[in-house]
Amino acid sequence: MKKILVPTDFSENAQQALDVAVQIAKKIDAEIVLLHVNEQIGAALPVSEYYYTYDRSIEEKYLNMVHENLEKMLGDVAARLNAHNIRTAVIGGPFSTIVEDVVQTEGVDLIIMGTKGASGLKEFFVGSNTEKVVRTAKCPVLTVHDNKTFEFKNIVVPTTLEADQKKLFESLREWEAIFGGKYHLLYINNPGAYRGDKDIEAREKELVESTGLKNVEIYKTETFTLNEEQVIFDFAKEQHADLIVMGTHQRRGLAHVLLGSLTEDTINHAAIPVLAIPLK
């Protein structure tokens, strides 16, 4: 893990994401790319009913403001991180598309984003920028809320035990090698995906042993509730969790509307950081 991308809109949430990125970058000697995406970089002023003229002065004022803010953030980070380990970029275009492009061109290993989550109609129809990135990113996405420090001691990992979970467990092993921590695996045994105890134990043992994950404790809970998100939160509270790690299938379009995403719902409503790992 050598390159961390931190998108910023200069909000307090974005600053918290940068603080966490600095903590992680110092530990693993990684480079930080601080990215600001302007989704409306071209400004047009109406001249008549049919014609528009481009006002470059508005763009110049905006870009000057952006660069001033970036310089302030860099000045703060420079005191905690070697200057050569952080770069900035300002790019215009659709947010999630730009982030996806930067991940590919820069070879980004981890995205860290601050989020306030979304609710109501916004959550159903649009979702936050963070959700969109989680849905499209080819690398893990760490979301932080109001967390000033980032701990990696007690990690809750909900798992379906399906074959695609092997990629999740392989990623966990990489994180364990860097950060240590104890992993609390949680299988939610509901009527729609019911497994017997022997099947659960055999499947979890296979995933753990095949990927080399070491400091692991296995839990299962039987529930008839459809609100698996709340089951995860309750379990995380019991374990005094610092972090929730989940695999994501990155469903889009109609599949996302019909099937939803437990990972995105968890990100929206969690009180602690959530690490989303793509399973594709």
C-alpha positions as CSV (number, residue, x, y, z in Angstrom):
1,M,0.0,0.0,0.0
2,K,2.0,3.0,-1.3
3,K,-0.5,5.6,-2.5
4,I,-3.5,7.1,-0.7
5,L,-6.1,9.3,-2.4
6,V,-8.0,11.9,-0.3
7,P,-10.7,13.8,-2.2
8,T,-11.5,17.1,-0.5
9,D,-14.1,19.8,-0.6
10,F,-12.4,21.7,2.2
11,S,-15.1,20.7,4.7
12,E,-14.5,19.6,8.3
13,N,-15.3,16.0,7.2
14,A,-12.7,16.2,4.5
15,Q,-10.1,17.5,7.0
16,Q,-10.9,14.6,9.3
17,A,-10.3,12.2,6.3
18,L,-6.9,13.9,5.7
19,D,-6.0,13.6,9.4
20,V,-6.6,9.8,9.2
21,A,-4.7,9.6,5.9
22,V,-1.7,11.2,7.5
23,Q,-1.8,8.7,10.4
24,I,-1.8,5.8,8.0
25,A,0.7,7.3,5.6
26,K,3.3,7.9,8.4
27,K,3.0,4.3,9.4
28,I,3.5,2.7,6.0
29,D,5.5,5.5,4.3
30,A,2.8,6.1,1.7
31,E,2.2,9.0,-0.6
32,I,-0.9,11.1,-0.3
33,V,-2.7,12.6,-3.3
34,L,-5.0,15.4,-2.2
35,L,-7.7,15.8,-4.9
36,H,-10.3,18.6,-5.3
37,V,-12.9,17.9,-8.0
38,N,-14.9,20.8,-9.4
39,E,-18.1,19.5,-11.0
40,Q,-19.0,23.0,-12.4
41,I,-15.6,24.4,-13.5
42,G,-17.1,26.3,-16.5
43,A,-19.3,29.3,-15.6
44,A,-21.7,30.7,-18.1
45,L,-23.5,34.0,-17.9
46,P,-26.7,34.6,-19.9
47,V,-26.4,37.4,-22.5
48,S,-29.7,36.8,-24.4
49,E,-32.4,34.2,-24.6
50,Y,-30.4,32.1,-27.1
51,Y,-26.7,32.9,-26.5
52,Y,-24.3,32.4,-23.6
53,T,-20.8,33.7,-23.1
54,Y,-18.1,32.1,-21.0
55,D,-16.9,34.2,-18.1
56,R,-13.3,33.2,-17.5
57,S,-12.9,35.5,-14.6
58,I,-15.3,33.5,-12.5
59,E,-13.3,30.3,-13.1
60,E,-10.0,32.1,-12.3
61,K,-11.4,33.4,-9.0
62,Y,-12.7,30.0,-8.1
63,L,-9.3,28.3,-8.9
64,N,-7.4,30.9,-6.9
65,M,-9.7,30.2,-3.9
66,V,-9.2,26.4,-4.4
67,H,-5.4,26.7,-4.5
68,E,-5.3,29.0,-1.5
69,N,-7.3,26.3,0.5
70,L,-5.0,23.6,-0.8
71,E,-1.9,25.5,0.3
72,K,-3.4,26.0,3.8
73,M,-4.1,22.2,4.0
74,L,-0.6,21.4,2.8
75,G,1.0,23.7,5.3
76,D,-0.8,21.9,8.1
77,V,0.1,18.5,6.7
78,A,3.8,19.4,6.1
79,A,4.4,19.7,9.8
80,R,3.4,16.0,10.2
81,L,4.4,14.4,6.9
82,N,7.4,14.7,4.7
83,A,6.7,17.3,2.0
84,H,7.7,15.0,-0.8
85,N,5.0,12.5,0.3
86,I,2.0,14.7,-0.6
87,R,0.7,16.1,-3.9
88,T,-2.3,18.1,-4.9
89,A,-4.6,18.0,-8.0
90,V,-7.6,20.1,-9.1
91,I,-9.7,18.5,-11.9
92,G,-13.0,19.4,-13.4
93,G,-15.7,16.9,-14.1
94,P,-18.2,14.5,-12.5
95,F,-16.9,13.6,-9.1
96,S,-17.1,9.8,-9.1
97,T,-15.8,9.6,-12.7
98,I,-12.8,11.8,-11.9
99,V,-12.0,9.8,-8.7
100,E,-12.2,6.5,-10.7
101,D,-9.9,7.9,-13.4
102,V,-7.3,9.1,-10.8
103,V,-7.4,5.7,-9.1
104,Q,-6.5,4.1,-12.4
105,T,-3.9,6.5,-13.7
106,E,-2.1,7.0,-10.3
107,G,-2.3,3.4,-9.2
108,V,-4.1,4.3,-5.9
109,D,-4.2,1.6,-3.3
110,L,-6.6,3.2,-0.8
111,I,-9.2,6.1,-0.9
112,I,-10.0,7.9,2.4
113,M,-13.1,10.0,2.5
114,G,-15.0,12.0,5.1
115,T,-18.8,11.6,5.0
116,K,-21.9,12.9,6.7
117,G,-24.0,10.1,5.1
118,A,-27.3,10.6,3.4
119,S,-30.9,10.0,4.4
120,G,-34.4,10.2,3.1
121,L,-35.1,10.9,-0.6
122,K,-31.5,11.9,-1.2
123,E,-30.3,8.5,0.1
124,F,-32.9,6.7,-2.1
125,F,-32.5,8.5,-5.4
126,V,-29.0,10.0,-5.4
127,G,-26.8,9.0,-2.5
128,S,-23.7,10.8,-1.3
129,N,-20.5,11.2,-3.3
130,T,-18.9,8.7,-0.9
131,E,-21.5,6.1,-1.8
132,K,-20.9,6.6,-5.5
133,V,-17.1,6.1,-5.0
134,V,-17.7,3.0,-3.0
135,R,-19.9,1.7,-5.8
136,T,-17.2,2.3,-8.5
137,A,-13.7,2.3,-7.0
138,K,-11.4,-0.5,-7.9
139,C,-9.5,-0.2,-4.5
140,P,-10.7,-0.2,-0.9
141,V,-12.5,2.9,0.4
142,L,-12.1,4.0,4.0
143,T,-14.9,6.3,5.2
144,V,-14.5,8.4,8.4
145,H,-17.1,10.5,10.2
146,D,-16.3,12.5,13.3
147,N,-13.2,10.4,14.2
148,K,-10.2,12.5,15.2
149,T,-7.9,9.4,15.5
150,F,-7.9,6.1,13.7
151,E,-7.4,2.9,15.7
152,F,-6.9,-0.6,14.3
153,K,-7.4,-2.7,17.4
154,N,-10.9,-4.2,17.3
155,I,-12.2,-4.8,13.8
156,V,-15.7,-6.2,13.1
157,V,-16.1,-8.1,9.8
158,P,-19.6,-9.1,8.7
159,T,-19.3,-12.0,6.2
160,T,-21.7,-14.1,4.1
161,L,-19.2,-16.9,3.9
162,E,-19.8,-17.2,0.1
163,A,-16.9,-17.9,-2.3
164,D,-16.4,-14.2,-3.2
165,Q,-15.5,-13.5,0.5
166,K,-12.1,-15.0,-0.1
167,K,-11.0,-11.7,-1.7
168,L,-12.2,-9.9,1.4
169,F,-10.2,-12.2,3.7
170,E,-7.1,-11.8,1.5
171,S,-7.4,-8.0,1.9
172,L,-7.8,-8.5,5.7
173,R,-4.6,-10.5,5.8
174,E,-2.7,-7.6,4.1
175,W,-4.1,-5.1,6.6
176,E,-3.3,-7.4,9.5
177,A,0.3,-7.6,8.4
178,I,0.6,-3.8,8.5
179,F,-1.6,-2.7,11.4
180,G,-2.2,-5.8,13.5
181,G,-5.5,-5.8,15.4
182,K,-8.1,-8.4,16.3
183,Y,-10.7,-9.5,13.8
184,H,-14.2,-10.3,15.0
185,L,-15.9,-12.2,12.2
186,L,-19.7,-12.0,12.2
187,Y,-22.1,-14.4,10.4
188,I,-25.7,-13.3,10.5
189,N,-27.7,-16.5,10.3
190,N,-31.2,-15.5,9.1
191,P,-33.9,-17.7,7.5
192,G,-33.0,-16.4,4.0
193,A,-29.4,-17.7,4.2
194,Y,-29.5,-20.2,7.0
195,R,-26.5,-22.5,7.6
196,G,-26.0,-25.2,10.2
197,D,-23.3,-24.7,12.9
198,K,-21.0,-27.3,11.3
199,D,-21.3,-25.7,7.9
200,I,-20.5,-22.2,9.4
201,E,-17.5,-23.4,11.3
202,A,-16.1,-25.4,8.3
203,R,-16.6,-22.5,5.9
204,E,-15.0,-19.9,8.2
205,K,-12.1,-22.2,9.0
206,E,-11.5,-22.7,5.2
207,L,-11.5,-18.9,4.5
208,V,-9.3,-18.1,7.5
209,E,-6.7,-20.9,6.8
210,S,-6.6,-20.4,3.1
211,T,-5.8,-16.7,3.4
212,G,-3.5,-16.8,6.5
213,L,-5.6,-14.5,8.7
214,K,-4.3,-15.0,12.3
215,N,-5.8,-13.0,15.1
216,V,-9.5,-14.0,14.5
217,E,-12.5,-14.7,16.6
218,I,-15.6,-16.1,15.0
219,Y,-19.2,-15.2,16.0
220,K,-22.6,-16.1,14.6
221,T,-26.0,-14.6,15.5
222,E,-29.4,-16.0,14.6
223,T,-32.0,-13.4,13.8
224,F,-35.3,-13.0,12.1
225,T,-34.9,-9.3,11.5
226,L,-34.4,-7.8,8.1
227,N,-32.4,-5.0,9.5
228,E,-29.0,-6.6,9.3
229,E,-27.4,-3.1,9.5
230,Q,-28.6,-2.7,13.1
231,V,-27.4,-6.2,14.0
232,I,-23.9,-5.1,12.8
233,F,-24.0,-1.9,14.8
234,D,-25.1,-3.7,18.0
235,F,-22.4,-6.3,17.6
236,A,-19.7,-3.6,16.9
237,K,-20.8,-1.8,20.1
238,E,-20.5,-5.0,22.1
239,Q,-17.0,-5.6,20.8
240,H,-15.9,-1.9,21.3
241,A,-15.0,-1.9,17.6
242,D,-12.8,0.8,16.1
243,L,-13.6,-0.2,12.5
244,I,-16.1,-2.2,10.4
245,V,-14.8,-3.9,7.3
246,M,-17.2,-5.1,4.6
247,G,-17.0,-6.5,1.1
248,T,-19.1,-4.8,-1.6
249,H,-20.5,-6.2,-4.8
250,Q,-20.7,-2.6,-6.2
251,R,-24.1,-3.1,-7.8
252,R,-25.3,-0.3,-10.1
253,G,-28.4,0.7,-11.9
254,L,-31.5,-1.3,-11.5
255,A,-29.7,-4.1,-9.5
256,H,-28.7,-1.5,-6.9
257,V,-32.3,-0.1,-6.7
258,L,-33.8,-3.5,-6.3
259,L,-31.2,-5.2,-4.1
260,G,-29.7,-2.2,-2.4
261,S,-26.3,-2.4,-0.6
262,L,-25.8,-3.3,3.0
263,T,-22.3,-1.8,2.8
264,E,-23.5,1.6,1.7
265,D,-26.3,1.6,4.3
266,T,-23.7,0.8,6.9
267,I,-21.4,3.6,5.7
268,N,-24.3,6.1,5.8
269,H,-25.3,5.4,9.4
270,A,-22.2,4.1,11.2
271,A,-20.7,6.0,14.0
272,I,-17.2,4.5,13.4
273,P,-15.0,4.2,10.3
274,V,-16.1,1.7,7.6
275,L,-13.6,0.1,5.2
276,A,-15.3,-1.1,2.0
277,I,-13.4,-3.7,-0.1
278,P,-14.5,-4.4,-3.6
279,L,-15.2,-8.1,-4.3
280,K,-15.0,-7.9,-8.1
